[in-house]
Amino acid sequence: MSTKDHSRAGQPARQQTQAQGALLRQAIHAAIAGGYLAGREVSIGRVPGVIIGYNIVRRGRFAGHRYPLLVRTALGVTKCAPAELELR
């Protein structure tokens, strides 16, 4: 294998990671633009909560591009999508 072959070995994984990062950034920026700022009071159905930050996890069942918001409620902290929340 030449040096050229070694430099391309991780390229697909790197491109996937970069694409995931781009999706994550877009989701967080869209949430912020929609008024979902840290410290903002929200409700998940009838459960009140406060946005405490943003989910930066790139992979997994609750990845940040799907669930970009971290919300603290009396039941604990959860990851949410803006569509699941109501601004208060």
Backbone as a ProteinNet text record, in pm:
[ID]
protein_1_A
[PRIMARY]
MSTKDHSRAGQPARQQTQAQGALLRQAIHAAIAGGYLAGREVSIGRVPGVIIGYNIVRRGRFAGHRYPLLVRTALGVTKCAPAELELR
[TERTIARY]
83.8	0	88.4	53.4	130.9	82.9	157.5	119.4	-15.6	-37.6	-162.5	-281.8	-268.4	-375	-404.4	-301.5	-320.5	-396.1	-371.4	-435.5	-585.2	-629.9	-771.5	-845.5	-775.3	-837.4	-948.6	-931.8	-1031.8	-1124.1	-1112	-1187.6	-1339.4	-1398.6	-1544	-1594.8	-1525.8	-1566.3	-1556.6	-1452	-1433.8	-1544.6	-1579.3	-1685.7	-1819.5	-1844.4	-1968.4	-1973.5	-1863	-1856.5	-1879.3	-1821	-1841.2	-1985.9	-2048.2	-2188.8	-2277.9	-2249	-2325.4	-2309.7	-2189.1	-2164	-2241.4	-2249.6	-2324.1	-2473	-2528.1	-2669.3	-2695.8	-2604	-2616.8	-2618.5	-2523.9	-2518.7	-2646.6	-2695.4	-2818.3	-2936.6	-2947.8	-3059.4	-3054.1	-2936	-2922.3	-2949.9	-2896.2	-2920.8	-3068.7	-3136.5	-3280	-3358.9	-3320.7	-3388.9	-3371.1	-3249.7	-3222	-3301.1	-3301.9	-3375.8	-3526.1	-3573.1	-3714	-3749.5	-3651.3	-3676.9	-3646.9	-3591.6	-3559.7	-3419.2	-3410	-3282.5	-3265.5	-3141.5	-3112.9	-3173.3	-3241.3	-3306.5	-3454.6	-3498.3	-3638.4	-3729.2	-3841.7	-3939.8	-4021.3	-4042.3	-4117.3	-4207.1	-4289	-4362.5	-4360.9	-4355.9	-4365.1	-4501.9	-4599.1	-4736.5	-4775.3	-4808.7	-4845.1	-4729.3	-4614.8	-4498.8	-4414.9	-4403.8	-4321.3	-4172.6	-4093.4	-3949.8	-3875.9	-3744	-3656.6	-3548.4	-3522.8	-3413.6	-3282.5	-3200.2	-3073.6	-2952.7	-2973.1	-2860.7	-2897.4	-2793.5	-2810.9	-2740.2	-2803.2	-2753.9	-2653.4	-2527	-2423.9	-2381.6	-2459.5	-2429.4	-2453.1	-2354.5	-2364.7	-2426.3	-2421.1	-2472.2	-2558.5	-2630.6	-2710.3	-2858.5	-2932.1	-3077.4	-3130.6	-3063.8	-3108.9	-3005.1	-2965.1	-2863.7	-2915.7	-2822.5	-2856.3	-2925.6	-2904.4	-2972.7	-3122.1	-3164.4	-3306.9	-3363.9	-3284.1	-3326	-3223.4	-3224.9	-3118.6	-3128.4	-3238.2	-3257.5	-3250.4	-3187.9	-3185.4	-3279.3	-3376.5	-3479.2	-3482.8	-3478.2	-3489.7	-3634.3	-3691.4	-3826.9	-3818.9	-3931.6	-3937	-3910.2	-3924.3	-3902	-3757.7	-3677	-3537.7	-3506.1	-3388.3	-3342.8	-3374.1	-3423.5	-3454.7	-3406.4	-3390.3	-3353.3	-3481	-3500.8	-3626.1	-3601.2	-3699.9	-3706.7	-3798.3	-3775.7	-3862.3	-4011.3	-4041.4	-4180.7	-4248.8	-4172	-4228	-4258.2	-4211.3	-4219.8	-4315.9	-4360.6	-4438.9	-4368.3	-4343.5	-4281.2	-4380.7	-4331.4	-4419.4	-4387.4
-117.7	0	124.3	218.3	341.8	438.9	546.6	650.4	710.7	721.4	776.7	692.7	559.4	470.6	489.7	511.6	530.4	660.1	764.7	892.4	888.4	795.9	785.7	685	611.9	505.6	557.7	671.4	725.1	827.7	849.6	956.1	938.1	821.2	810.6	837.1	786.8	810.6	959.3	1024.2	1166.9	1246.8	1209.7	1280.3	1261.6	1141	1115.2	1197.8	1206.1	1285.4	1432.7	1481.7	1621.5	1647.9	1553.3	1568.8	1568.8	1482.2	1478.1	1609.3	1663	1790.8	1903.8	1902.1	2004.9	1996	1874.1	1856.3	1904.3	1872.8	1912.6	2065.5	2131.5	2277.7	2339.7	2285.7	2337.9	2322.6	2208.3	2184.5	2280.3	2300	2390.9	2535	2576.9	2713.8	2736.1	2635.4	2647.7	2660.6	2582.9	2590.6	2729.5	2780.5	2913.9	3019.8	3009.8	3105.7	3099.7	2982.2	2966.1	3012	3065	3117.2	3020.8	2906	2805.9	2830.5	2930.8	2973.1	2913.5	2893.5	2844.8	2942.7	2886.8	2967.9	2992.2	2962.2	2985.1	2879.9	2923.3	2831.1	2769.4	2639.2	2564.2	2463.9	2395.5	2282.8	2168.4	2048.9	1926.1	1868.5	1895.4	1862.7	1949.5	1886	1960.7	1976.6	1922.5	1925.9	2050.3	2142.8	2262.4	2228.9	2307.2	2287.9	2412.9	2402.8	2512.8	2455.1	2522	2479.9	2509.6	2408.5	2427.4	2420.8	2385	2378.3	2304.1	2262.9	2201.9	2066.9	1971.9	1835.7	1827.8	1803.5	1800.4	1658.3	1558.9	1419.8	1399.4	1344.3	1328.6	1196.4	1094.9	962.6	905.5	801.1	731.9	758.4	699.9	706.2	848.6	927.5	1063.4	1165.8	1156.5	1245.8	1389.5	1483.2	1625	1678.5	1619.1	1671.1	1641.2	1542.4	1512.3	1574	1576.2	1626.7	1729	1850.7	1947.6	2018.9	2002.3	2078.9	1990.8	2043.1	1977.4	2055.9	1985.9	2050.6	1987.1	2071.6	2024	2038.8	1929.8	1930.6	1874.2	1870.8	1811	1660.9	1602.9	1459.6	1427.1	1530.2	1510.7	1585.8	1558.8	1624.4	1532.7	1591.8	1514.9	1588.4	1512.7	1569	1582	1698	1725.7	1789.4	1771.9	1844.9	1965.5	2075.5	2191.6	2160	2067.4	2031.8	1967.1	1915.5	1853	1953.6	2076.4	2177	2289.1	2356.3	2477.8	2586	2699.9	2811.4	2869.7	2911.7	2970.1	3115.9
0	0	0	-80.9	-86.4	20.2	38.3	133.9	94.8	-33.9	-84.2	-35.9	-35.7	9.5	158	239.6	382.8	411.9	337.3	364	334.4	251.4	217.4	304.3	385.5	464.6	554.5	618.1	709.2	646.8	517.5	453	462.4	432.3	443.4	585.6	684.8	823.8	857.3	811.4	836.1	768.3	645	574.1	644.8	694.8	767.5	895	967.1	1089.4	1058.5	950.4	911.8	873.5	803.7	765.6	889.3	985.5	1109.8	1185.7	1187	1252.7	1187.3	1055.2	983.3	1016.2	1019.3	1055.3	1197.8	1286.6	1426.6	1438.9	1373.8	1377.5	1321.1	1210.7	1150.2	1245.3	1311.3	1402.8	1522	1577.1	1691.4	1649.7	1537	1489.2	1458.7	1401.9	1373.8	1503.9	1605.5	1735.2	1796.8	1791.8	1847.3	1770.6	1638.2	1556.1	1584.5	1627.6	1660.8	1801.1	1873.8	2007.7	2120.8	2089.7	2191.5	2246.8	2332	2390.2	2528.9	2569.3	2705.1	2805.7	2905.7	3007.6	2980.2	2859.6	2820.8	2882.6	2935.9	2991.8	2878.9	2888.4	2788.3	2860.9	2784.9	2842	2741.5	2796.3	2718.1	2754.5	2671.9	2710.8	2828.6	2940.3	3061.3	3158.6	3123.3	3213.1	3184.1	3281.6	3260	3270.5	3199.8	3204.6	3161.2	3163.1	3121.8	3031.3	2920.8	2832.5	2903.8	2920.3	2991.8	2899.9	2773.8	2682.4	2554.8	2482.7	2352.2	2348.5	2283.2	2271.7	2157.2	2187.9	2084.5	2047.5	2087.6	2054.1	1904.5	1834.9	1689.7	1646.2	1731.7	1693.6	1803.6	1768.9	1868.5	1854.3	1944.1	1939.2	1960.3	2041.5	2071.9	2026.6	1901.5	1844.9	1837.2	1845.6	1849.6	1726.2	1610.1	1491.5	1495.9	1574.6	1591.1	1718.9	1822.2	1953.3	2003.3	1948	1978	2112.3	2185.5	2308.6	2432.9	2537.3	2667.7	2758.4	2814.9	2895.9	3034.2	3136.1	3274	3317.9	3367.8	3422.9	3564.7	3632.7	3766.4	3759.8	3640.8	3621.8	3583	3556	3516.1	3388.8	3334.5	3211.4	3094.5	2986.1	2866.3	2742.1	2635	2505.5	2424	2362.6	2292.2	2156.2	2070.4	1943.9	1966.3	1896.1	1912.2	1891.6	1801.3	1773.8	1894.7	1989.1	2109	2219.7	2200.1	2306.2	2271.3	2376.5	2361	2441.2	2378.7	2449.6	2547.6	2665.5	2768	2784.9
[MASK]
++++++++++++++++++++++++++++++++++++++++++++++++++++++++++++++++++++++++++++++++++++++++

